[in-house]
């Protein structure tokens, strides 16, 4: 269960804004809306004959797999980072404070700070090349995009736990055929002839299991895209 959401924004003036948001606090504040959503989900489940207990278990698997998810965007001197993790994975020790101070002073970039923090914090694996990783030990799917726009460097760095992908695939098995047919009709109206009913959860989960072996690298004059597991 995720306990903490970390949000960090680095501004062009080298000032850094950091927020640590407890998930429990968010749940308490949004509890009325969450309760209404739960009741609405039960009603929809009854109408479409969906097993409410299985749905709740599937949603819980997705929520439990969220820790480790990161979304990091850096452009020129501005950086934005969102990280979901367990509270026990984010100790505010002296090393981490020193790294954040260097980032605030502009001595290191957001990317360098991320790598340094990942090296000292438990549960935060350091970035390694796909060839250096032991096969079968992958925990995350990484998407890294490095761009150059008018001489200004930019980076998008997304890390998604493979467990989250597996939980999401299992949850899709509960989507009623009627909903898939409506989605197909809407996509067809927008010129996307794709049949969602042909996607089998077992096949999707098998695909996720084989992501451990996937490495994609695309090099362009103004951008580099890398997709790999770690």
C-alpha contacts under 8 A as a table, 3 or more apart, distances in Angstrom:
res1	aa1	res2	aa2	distance
1	X	63	X	6.36
1	X	64	X	4.33
1	X	65	X	7.32
1	X	66	X	7.52
1	X	67	X	7.23
1	X	86	X	7.26
2	X	5	X	7.83
2	X	23	X	6.81
2	X	63	X	7.20
2	X	64	X	6.49
2	X	66	X	6.37
2	X	67	X	5.32
2	X	84	X	6.55
2	X	85	X	5.48
2	X	86	X	5.16
2	X	87	X	7.68
3	X	22	X	5.79
3	X	23	X	5.06
3	X	24	X	6.76
3	X	84	X	7.87
3	X	85	X	6.43
3	X	86	X	4.99
3	X	87	X	5.35
4	X	20	X	6.58
4	X	21	X	5.68
4	X	22	X	4.62
4	X	23	X	5.45
4	X	84	X	6.08
4	X	85	X	5.60
4	X	86	X	5.91
4	X	87	X	5.49
5	X	20	X	5.89
5	X	21	X	5.10
5	X	22	X	6.39
5	X	23	X	6.73
5	X	82	X	7.08
5	X	83	X	5.71
5	X	84	X	4.63
5	X	85	X	6.48
6	X	18	X	7.42
6	X	19	X	5.84
6	X	20	X	4.74
6	X	21	X	6.34
6	X	81	X	7.75
6	X	82	X	5.65
6	X	83	X	5.01
6	X	84	X	6.37
6	X	85	X	7.98
7	X	18	X	5.81
7	X	19	X	5.07
7	X	20	X	6.49
7	X	21	X	7.92
7	X	80	X	7.56
7	X	81	X	5.69
7	X	82	X	4.66
7	X	83	X	6.59
8	X	16	X	7.01
8	X	17	X	5.67
8	X	18	X	4.44
8	X	19	X	6.31
8	X	79	X	7.88
8	X	80	X	5.80
8	X	81	X	5.08
8	X	82	X	6.62
9	X	16	X	5.66
9	X	17	X	5.14
9	X	18	X	6.50
9	X	78	X	7.46
9	X	79	X	5.68
9	X	80	X	4.59
9	X	81	X	6.47
10	X	14	X	6.29
10	X	15	X	5.90
10	X	16	X	4.31
10	X	17	X	6.35
10	X	77	X	7.46
10	X	78	X	5.32
10	X	79	X	4.93
10	X	80	X	6.46
10	X	104	X	7.65
10	X	110	X	7.78
11	X	14	X	5.43
11	X	15	X	5.43
11	X	16	X	6.15
11	X	77	X	6.70
11	X	78	X	4.98
11	X	79	X	6.95
12	X	15	X	7.27
12	X	77	X	4.92
12	X	78	X	5.37
14	X	77	X	7.44
14	X	103	X	7.83
14	X	104	X	5.79
14	X	105	X	6.24
14	X	106	X	5.55
15	X	104	X	5.53
15	X	105	X	7.43
16	X	103	X	7.64
16	X	104	X	5.35
21	X	25	X	7.61
21	X	26	X	7.70
22	X	25	X	5.43
22	X	26	X	6.72
23	X	26	X	5.09
23	X	27	X	6.22
24	X	27	X	5.05
24	X	28	X	6.23
25	X	28	X	5.14
25	X	29	X	6.25
26	X	29	X	5.19
26	X	30	X	6.06
27	X	30	X	5.17
27	X	31	X	5.57
27	X	34	X	7.91
28	X	31	X	5.05
29	X	32	X	7.77
30	X	33	X	5.44
30	X	34	X	6.10
31	X	34	X	4.92
31	X	35	X	5.94
32	X	35	X	5.13
32	X	36	X	6.33
33	X	36	X	5.14
33	X	37	X	6.14
34	X	37	X	4.95
34	X	38	X	6.09
35	X	38	X	5.02
35	X	39	X	6.27
36	X	39	X	5.13
36	X	40	X	6.06
37	X	40	X	4.99
37	X	41	X	6.01
38	X	41	X	5.01
38	X	42	X	6.27
39	X	42	X	5.12
39	X	43	X	6.36
40	X	43	X	5.13
40	X	44	X	6.19
41	X	44	X	5.07
41	X	45	X	5.96
41	X	52	X	7.97
42	X	45	X	4.99
42	X	46	X	6.18
42	X	52	X	6.28
43	X	46	X	5.11
43	X	47	X	6.29
44	X	47	X	5.08
44	X	48	X	6.11
44	X	50	X	7.90
45	X	48	X	5.26
45	X	49	X	5.46
45	X	50	X	4.44
45	X	51	X	6.61
45	X	52	X	6.07
46	X	49	X	4.95
46	X	50	X	6.28
46	X	52	X	7.98
47	X	50	X	7.83
48	X	176	X	6.59
50	X	55	X	7.64
50	X	174	X	6.80
50	X	175	X	7.97
50	X	176	X	7.22
51	X	54	X	5.42
51	X	55	X	6.27
51	X	174	X	7.87
52	X	55	X	5.00
52	X	56	X	6.17
53	X	56	X	5.18
53	X	57	X	6.24
54	X	57	X	5.05
54	X	58	X	6.11
54	X	174	X	7.95
55	X	58	X	5.01
55	X	59	X	6.17
55	X	171	X	7.08
55	X	174	X	6.84
56	X	59	X	5.10
56	X	60	X	6.08
57	X	60	X	5.06
57	X	61	X	6.24
58	X	61	X	5.11
58	X	62	X	6.43
58	X	167	X	6.69
58	X	168	X	7.77
58	X	170	X	6.87
58	X	171	X	5.26
59	X	62	X	5.12
59	X	63	X	6.28
59	X	171	X	7.13
60	X	63	X	5.08
60	X	64	X	5.97
61	X	64	X	5.09
61	X	65	X	6.16
61	X	164	X	7.76
61	X	167	X	5.63
62	X	65	X	5.22
62	X	66	X	6.55
62	X	164	X	5.66
62	X	167	X	5.15
62	X	168	X	6.16
63	X	66	X	5.37
64	X	67	X	7.08
65	X	68	X	7.96
65	X	161	X	6.94
65	X	163	X	5.67
65	X	164	X	4.76
65	X	167	X	7.42
66	X	69	X	5.82
66	X	84	X	6.55
66	X	85	X	7.38
66	X	161	X	7.18
66	X	164	X	6.21
67	X	84	X	5.01
67	X	85	X	4.06
67	X	86	X	6.10
67	X	161	X	7.77
68	X	83	X	7.11
68	X	84	X	5.81
68	X	85	X	5.37
68	X	123	X	7.96
68	X	124	X	7.54
68	X	159	X	7.49
68	X	160	X	7.00
68	X	161	X	6.20
69	X	83	X	5.93
69	X	84	X	5.44
69	X	85	X	7.29
69	X	158	X	7.73
69	X	159	X	5.51
69	X	160	X	4.90
69	X	161	X	6.16
70	X	81	X	7.33
70	X	82	X	5.76
70	X	83	X	4.47
70	X	84	X	6.51
70	X	157	X	7.76
70	X	158	X	5.64
70	X	159	X	5.03
70	X	160	X	6.77
71	X	81	X	5.71
71	X	82	X	5.20
71	X	83	X	6.48
71	X	156	X	7.66
71	X	157	X	6.05
71	X	158	X	4.65
71	X	159	X	6.59
72	X	79	X	7.41
72	X	80	X	5.77
72	X	81	X	4.34
72	X	82	X	6.43
72	X	155	X	7.84
72	X	156	X	5.76
72	X	157	X	4.90
72	X	158	X	6.16
73	X	79	X	5.64
73	X	80	X	5.21
73	X	81	X	6.40
73	X	154	X	7.57
73	X	155	X	5.67
73	X	156	X	4.51
73	X	157	X	6.28
74	X	77	X	7.39
74	X	78	X	5.84
74	X	79	X	4.14
74	X	80	X	6.34
74	X	110	X	7.33
74	X	111	X	7.89
74	X	154	X	5.32
74	X	155	X	4.93
74	X	156	X	6.43
75	X	78	X	5.36
75	X	79	X	6.22
75	X	152	X	7.21
75	X	153	X	6.08
75	X	154	X	4.09
75	X	155	X	6.33
76	X	79	X	7.99
76	X	152	X	5.54
76	X	153	X	5.61
76	X	154	X	6.11
79	X	110	X	6.48
85	X	89	X	6.66
85	X	90	X	7.78
86	X	89	X	5.33
86	X	90	X	7.28
87	X	90	X	5.63
87	X	91	X	7.75
88	X	91	X	6.61
89	X	121	X	6.55
89	X	122	X	5.72
89	X	123	X	6.05
89	X	124	X	7.76
90	X	121	X	6.74
90	X	122	X	7.93
91	X	121	X	7.48
92	X	96	X	6.16
92	X	97	X	6.55
93	X	96	X	5.48
93	X	97	X	6.32
94	X	97	X	5.06
94	X	98	X	6.11
95	X	98	X	5.13
95	X	99	X	6.35
95	X	120	X	7.71
96	X	99	X	5.13
96	X	100	X	6.29
96	X	117	X	6.19
96	X	120	X	7.62
97	X	100	X	5.14
97	X	101	X	6.11
98	X	101	X	5.05
98	X	102	X	6.30
99	X	102	X	5.15
99	X	103	X	6.31
99	X	113	X	6.23
99	X	116	X	7.26
99	X	117	X	7.24
100	X	103	X	4.97
100	X	104	X	6.14
100	X	113	X	7.09
101	X	104	X	5.03
101	X	105	X	6.20
102	X	105	X	5.09
102	X	106	X	6.23
102	X	107	X	5.22
102	X	108	X	6.08
103	X	106	X	5.11
103	X	107	X	5.94
103	X	108	X	5.22
103	X	109	X	6.24
103	X	110	X	6.64
103	X	113	X	6.51
104	X	107	X	7.73
105	X	108	X	7.95
106	X	109	X	6.83
108	X	112	X	6.06
108	X	113	X	6.54
109	X	112	X	5.18
109	X	113	X	6.19
110	X	113	X	5.01
110	X	114	X	6.10
111	X	114	X	5.09
111	X	115	X	6.39
112	X	115	X	5.19
112	X	116	X	6.26
113	X	116	X	5.13
113	X	117	X	6.08
114	X	117	X	5.23
114	X	118	X	5.98
115	X	118	X	5.04
115	X	119	X	6.23
115	X	126	X	6.52
115	X	127	X	7.28
116	X	119	X	5.14
116	X	120	X	6.68
117	X	120	X	5.36
117	X	121	X	6.01
118	X	121	X	5.47
118	X	122	X	7.83
118	X	124	X	4.82
118	X	125	X	6.02
118	X	126	X	5.51
119	X	124	X	7.01
119	X	125	X	6.92
119	X	126	X	5.63
120	X	124	X	7.99
121	X	124	X	5.73
122	X	125	X	7.76
127	X	230	X	7.39
128	X	132	X	6.55
128	X	133	X	6.87
128	X	230	X	7.00
129	X	132	X	5.34
129	X	133	X	6.73
129	X	230	X	7.90
130	X	133	X	5.48
130	X	215	X	7.20
130	X	228	X	6.51
130	X	229	X	6.70
130	X	230	X	6.61
133	X	137	X	7.57
133	X	138	X	7.82
133	X	230	X	6.61
134	X	137	X	5.88
134	X	138	X	7.85
135	X	138	X	7.15
135	X	212	X	7.30
135	X	213	X	7.73
136	X	212	X	6.52
137	X	212	X	7.91
137	X	230	X	7.55
138	X	141	X	7.97
138	X	162	X	7.94
138	X	212	X	5.83
138	X	229	X	5.78
138	X	230	X	4.69
139	X	161	X	5.84
139	X	162	X	5.65
139	X	163	X	7.39
139	X	229	X	7.23
139	X	230	X	6.03
140	X	159	X	6.27
140	X	160	X	5.44
140	X	161	X	4.25
140	X	162	X	5.14
140	X	229	X	5.58
140	X	230	X	5.42
141	X	159	X	5.74
141	X	160	X	5.23
141	X	161	X	6.20
141	X	162	X	6.19
141	X	211	X	7.71
141	X	227	X	7.35
141	X	228	X	5.93
141	X	229	X	4.49
141	X	230	X	6.57
142	X	157	X	7.36
142	X	158	X	5.75
142	X	159	X	4.60
142	X	160	X	6.53
142	X	226	X	7.80
142	X	227	X	5.62
142	X	228	X	5.38
142	X	229	X	5.83
142	X	230	X	7.30
143	X	156	X	7.70
143	X	157	X	5.88
143	X	158	X	5.13
143	X	159	X	6.51
143	X	225	X	7.40
143	X	226	X	5.86
143	X	227	X	4.70
143	X	228	X	6.90
144	X	155	X	7.19
144	X	156	X	5.69
144	X	157	X	4.57
144	X	158	X	6.43
144	X	225	X	5.86
144	X	226	X	5.20
144	X	227	X	6.55
145	X	155	X	5.51
145	X	156	X	5.02
145	X	157	X	6.50
145	X	223	X	7.00
145	X	224	X	5.70
145	X	225	X	4.57
145	X	226	X	6.47
146	X	153	X	7.33
146	X	154	X	5.78
146	X	155	X	4.52
146	X	156	X	6.64
146	X	223	X	5.50
146	X	224	X	5.14
146	X	225	X	6.58
147	X	153	X	5.76
147	X	154	X	4.97
147	X	155	X	6.12
147	X	222	X	5.70
147	X	223	X	4.24
147	X	224	X	6.48
148	X	151	X	5.79
148	X	152	X	5.48
148	X	153	X	4.58
148	X	154	X	6.15
148	X	222	X	5.10
148	X	223	X	6.26
149	X	152	X	5.12
149	X	153	X	6.47
149	X	154	X	7.60
149	X	222	X	7.05
160	X	164	X	7.05
160	X	165	X	7.73
161	X	164	X	5.28
161	X	165	X	6.88
162	X	165	X	5.08
162	X	166	X	6.30
162	X	208	X	7.24
163	X	166	X	5.06
163	X	167	X	6.15
164	X	167	X	5.08
164	X	168	X	6.12
165	X	168	X	5.07
165	X	169	X	6.18
165	X	208	X	6.95
166	X	169	X	5.12
166	X	170	X	6.34
166	X	205	X	6.07
166	X	208	X	6.59
167	X	170	X	5.20
167	X	171	X	6.25
168	X	171	X	5.03
168	X	172	X	6.41
169	X	172	X	5.24
169	X	173	X	7.05
169	X	201	X	6.05
169	X	204	X	6.47
169	X	205	X	6.18
170	X	173	X	5.51
170	X	174	X	7.70
170	X	201	X	6.39
170	X	205	X	7.58
171	X	174	X	5.69
171	X	175	X	7.50
172	X	175	X	5.41
172	X	201	X	6.87
173	X	200	X	7.84
173	X	201	X	5.73
175	X	179	X	6.79
175	X	180	X	7.17
176	X	179	X	5.50
176	X	180	X	6.66
177	X	180	X	5.03
177	X	181	X	6.15
177	X	197	X	7.07
178	X	181	X	5.15
178	X	182	X	6.34
179	X	182	X	5.15
179	X	183	X	6.21
180	X	183	X	5.00
180	X	184	X	6.11
180	X	196	X	6.07
180	X	197	X	6.24
181	X	184	X	4.98
181	X	185	X	6.25
181	X	196	X	7.69
181	X	197	X	7.38
182	X	185	X	5.07
182	X	186	X	6.33
183	X	186	X	5.17
183	X	187	X	6.20
183	X	196	X	7.78
184	X	187	X	5.15
184	X	188	X	6.08
184	X	193	X	7.65
184	X	194	X	6.62
184	X	195	X	5.91
184	X	196	X	6.49
185	X	188	X	5.08
185	X	189	X	6.32
186	X	189	X	5.14
186	X	190	X	6.57
187	X	190	X	5.10
187	X	191	X	6.35
187	X	192	X	4.97
187	X	193	X	6.62
187	X	194	X	7.17
188	X	191	X	5.01
188	X	192	X	5.01
188	X	193	X	5.15
188	X	194	X	7.37
189	X	192	X	7.36
195	X	198	X	5.82
195	X	199	X	7.73
196	X	199	X	5.53
197	X	200	X	7.59
199	X	203	X	7.40
199	X	204	X	7.22
200	X	203	X	5.29
200	X	204	X	6.28
201	X	204	X	5.02
201	X	205	X	6.07
202	X	205	X	5.20
202	X	206	X	6.21
203	X	206	X	5.04
203	X	207	X	6.23
204	X	207	X	4.98
204	X	208	X	6.34
205	X	208	X	5.02
205	X	209	X	6.21
206	X	209	X	5.03
206	X	210	X	6.44
207	X	210	X	5.22
207	X	211	X	6.50
208	X	211	X	5.19
208	X	212	X	7.95
209	X	212	X	6.66
210	X	213	X	5.72
210	X	214	X	7.17
211	X	214	X	5.01
211	X	228	X	7.95
211	X	229	X	6.89
212	X	228	X	7.77
212	X	229	X	5.57
212	X	230	X	7.79
213	X	229	X	7.56
214	X	227	X	7.67
214	X	228	X	5.95
214	X	229	X	7.00
215	X	226	X	7.49
215	X	227	X	5.72
215	X	228	X	4.61
215	X	229	X	7.33
216	X	225	X	7.77
216	X	226	X	5.62
216	X	227	X	4.96
216	X	228	X	6.46
217	X	224	X	7.41
217	X	225	X	5.67
217	X	226	X	4.54
217	X	227	X	6.51
218	X	224	X	5.67
218	X	225	X	4.97
218	X	226	X	6.46
219	X	223	X	6.32
219	X	224	X	4.58
219	X	225	X	6.51
220	X	223	X	4.99
220	X	224	X	5.87
